[in-house]
Amino acid sequence: MTHNTPEPGAILRAVSAGYARHTVLHEVTAEIPGGAVTAVVGANGSGKSTVLGVLAGIVRPAEGAVRLPRDTRPALVVQQNAVPALLPITVRETVTMGRWAIRGPWRRLRGHDRQVIESCLARLGISDLADHRLSELSGGQRQRALLAQALAQQTSLLLLDEPTASLDAPTRESISRAIDHARKAGTTVVHATHDLDEALSADHCLLLRHGRILSQGPPRNVLTAETLRRAWGAPVLP
Ligand SMILES: Nc1ncnc2c1ncn2[C@@H]1O[C@H](COP(=O)(O)OP(=O)(O)OP(=O)(O)O)[C@@H](O)[C@H]1O
């Protein structure tokens, strides 16, 4: 008998992690489905970005383990307002830096690299902004440039921290289309979001509360009135 279950995109096993002496995630165990979109949902400070940091290898677990498929080089897209707006580089240079993950920094790019860069610019609708500096862009345009940079890495694990927060409808739409395109190409996408409609349109959902998994599974099963009330309810008194 053959099994067609896809390989998981990532596995967290009893991961506890945080910053200095502040433990944020407590024994988080989760399986992120491969080639699918997972939404990470929870109140402010519940640990969504920290989950992405752990998956990206930026935040090291104090306990537990993270398993990624062999040769996975995750690409993490932070919110555009976390990136210095005055970086003196153009949009094309920003996206080109995504290829360094493959070629090595400052290496000479090949024709194929240039094709990937141009197609990522086009996919996010920012080809006409390619020669503009990041500092000249609006927040939404900058967010698209950062996503295009991540797509240029042609990663199998794309991690997005609130990619559509505070963006207008057309920009959200272009980012959603790019995420959908990545999923169709077999990329595992994990995104933190406060937007419940966005979370409901994902394939899988992790709901966090105070750094612990409150529920995980198909979004409609996870995001019920009861779990949402518990996730956003008053903190539990000691
Ligand atoms: N670099 C850091 N150094 C120290 N503490 C941090 C750092 N980043 C986050 N924290 C703390 O970790 C906790 C969880 O933060 P995290 O950003 O993971 O939550 P979040 O669910 O993504 O929040 P939000 O919805 O507000 O973006 C918070 O108490 C936060 O103050």
PDBQT file of the ligand as one rigid body, heavy atoms in Angstrom, charges set to zero:
ROOT
HETATM    1  N1  LIG A 301      13.343  40.815  20.658  1.00  0.00    +0.000 N 
HETATM    2  C1  LIG A 301      12.662  40.681  21.802  1.00  0.00    +0.000 A 
HETATM    3  N2  LIG A 301      13.258  40.840  23.004  1.00  0.00    +0.000 NA
HETATM    4  C2  LIG A 301      12.592  40.688  24.161  1.00  0.00    +0.000 A 
HETATM    5  N3  LIG A 301      11.277  40.366  24.232  1.00  0.00    +0.000 NA
HETATM    6  C3  LIG A 301      10.630  40.213  23.077  1.00  0.00    +0.000 A 
HETATM    7  C4  LIG A 301      11.276  40.357  21.806  1.00  0.00    +0.000 A 
HETATM    8  N4  LIG A 301      10.361  40.115  20.823  1.00  0.00    +0.000 NA
HETATM    9  C5  LIG A 301       9.211  39.852  21.459  1.00  0.00    +0.000 A 
HETATM   10  N5  LIG A 301       9.362  39.901  22.793  1.00  0.00    +0.000 N 
HETATM   11  C6  LIG A 301       8.326  39.636  23.803  1.00  0.00    +0.000 C 
HETATM   12  O1  LIG A 301       7.818  38.343  23.560  1.00  0.00    +0.000 OA
HETATM   13  C7  LIG A 301       6.412  38.310  23.780  1.00  0.00    +0.000 C 
HETATM   14  C8  LIG A 301       5.741  37.721  22.557  1.00  0.00    +0.000 C 
HETATM   15  O2  LIG A 301       5.989  38.593  21.471  1.00  0.00    +0.000 OA
HETATM   16  P1  LIG A 301       5.647  38.206  19.968  1.00  0.00    +0.000 P 
HETATM   17  O3  LIG A 301       6.124  39.361  19.151  1.00  0.00    +0.000 OA
HETATM   18  O4  LIG A 301       6.148  36.855  19.651  1.00  0.00    +0.000 OA
HETATM   19  O5  LIG A 301       4.056  38.165  20.017  1.00  0.00    +0.000 OA
HETATM   20  P2  LIG A 301       3.003  38.381  18.848  1.00  0.00    +0.000 P 
HETATM   21  O6  LIG A 301       1.880  37.427  19.112  1.00  0.00    +0.000 OA
HETATM   22  O7  LIG A 301       3.671  38.290  17.515  1.00  0.00    +0.000 OA
HETATM   23  O8  LIG A 301       2.532  39.862  19.146  1.00  0.00    +0.000 OA
HETATM   24  P3  LIG A 301       1.875  40.977  18.166  1.00  0.00    +0.000 P 
HETATM   25  O9  LIG A 301       0.527  40.493  17.758  1.00  0.00    +0.000 OA
HETATM   26  O10 LIG A 301       1.782  42.170  19.072  1.00  0.00    +0.000 OA
HETATM   27  O11 LIG A 301       2.819  41.197  17.007  1.00  0.00    +0.000 OA
HETATM   28  C9  LIG A 301       5.984  39.734  24.122  1.00  0.00    +0.000 C 
HETATM   29  O12 LIG A 301       5.863  39.815  25.530  1.00  0.00    +0.000 OA
HETATM   30  C10 LIG A 301       7.144  40.567  23.633  1.00  0.00    +0.000 C 
HETATM   31  O13 LIG A 301       7.302  41.713  24.432  1.00  0.00    +0.000 OA
ENDROOT
TORSDOF 0
